[in-house]
Amino acid sequence: MDRGPEIDTRAAVAQAGAQVAGFLAGHVGLADTAVAYAGYDWQLHRLLTRLSGNPIYPLILNGFAGFYEEMAQLYFAPPLARARSRQFYRSEEHTSELQSH
């Protein structure tokens, strides 16, 4: 089982929970469009890899920069995908807030 993104998320929250929570709070004002969600999700993953403290994670993620948002726009096209991501963002925001205290 691939646990890569989970690992960088845990590390980022452990090291900078308040910063992660602050970013995730921005999902509330996000336009309900595939383009908006693709951009936001890319920025979230860039933040998580940077805050993880592992210098390799950002390098790996940057390898996907050319096509991530294009593929993400296809993923986020159905309203259900955006709804699930909203739930994920809320959950991660709450977890990050708890870790920052």
C-alpha positions in Angstrom: 0.0 0.0 0.0 1.3 3.4 -1.0 1.3 5.7 2.0 3.4 8.6 0.6 1.0 11.5 0.7 -0.2 10.4 4.2 3.4 10.5 5.4 4.1 14.1 4.3 0.7 15.3 5.6 1.4 13.8 9.1 4.9 15.3 9.2 3.7 18.7 8.0 0.9 18.8 10.6 3.2 17.6 13.3 5.7 20.4 12.5 3.4 23.2 11.5 -0.2 22.4 12.4 -1.2 26.0 12.8 0.1 26.9 9.3 -1.6 23.9 7.7 -4.9 24.7 9.5 -4.6 28.3 8.4 -4.2 27.3 4.8 -7.1 24.8 5.0 -9.4 27.4 6.5 -9.2 29.0 3.0 -11.2 26.2 1.5 -14.4 27.9 2.8 -14.2 30.7 0.3 -13.2 28.5 -2.6 -15.3 28.8 -5.8 -17.2 25.6 -6.5 -15.4 24.9 -9.8 -13.0 22.3 -11.0 -10.4 24.9 -11.8 -10.5 26.5 -8.3 -10.3 23.1 -6.6 -7.4 21.9 -8.8 -5.4 25.1 -8.0 -6.2 24.9 -4.3 -5.3 21.2 -4.1 -2.0 21.8 -5.8 -1.1 24.6 -3.5 -2.1 22.4 -0.5 0.1 19.6 -1.6 3.0 21.9 -2.3 2.6 23.4 1.3 2.4 19.9 2.9 5.5 18.7 1.1 7.4 21.9 2.0 6.4 21.7 5.7 7.0 18.0 6.0 10.7 18.7 6.6 11.8 16.2 4.0 13.6 17.9 1.2 12.9 15.0 -1.2 9.1 15.4 -1.1 9.0 18.8 -2.8 11.3 17.5 -5.5 9.1 14.6 -6.2 5.9 16.7 -6.3 7.5 19.2 -8.6 7.9 16.4 -11.1 4.2 16.5 -11.5 3.9 20.2 -11.9 3.4 20.0 -15.7 0.2 18.0 -15.6 -1.2 18.0 -12.1 -3.7 20.8 -12.4 -4.8 19.5 -15.8 -5.6 16.1 -14.4 -7.0 17.5 -11.2 -9.5 19.6 -13.2 -10.8 16.4 -14.7 -11.0 14.8 -11.3 -12.8 17.8 -9.7 -15.2 18.2 -12.6 -18.0 16.1 -10.9 -19.6 18.0 -8.0 -19.3 14.9 -5.8 -15.5 15.0 -6.1 -15.5 18.6 -4.9 -17.9 17.7 -2.0 -15.6 14.9 -0.9 -12.6 17.2 -1.0 -14.5 19.8 1.1 -15.1 17.1 3.7 -11.4 16.1 3.6 -10.3 19.8 3.9 -12.6 20.3 6.9 -11.3 17.1 8.6 -7.7 18.0 8.0 -8.2 21.5 9.2 -9.7 20.2 12.4 -6.9 17.7 12.9 -4.3 20.4 12.2 -5.8 22.7 14.7 -5.8 20.0 17.4 -2.1 19.2 16.6 -1.1 22.9 16.9 -2.2 23.1 20.5 
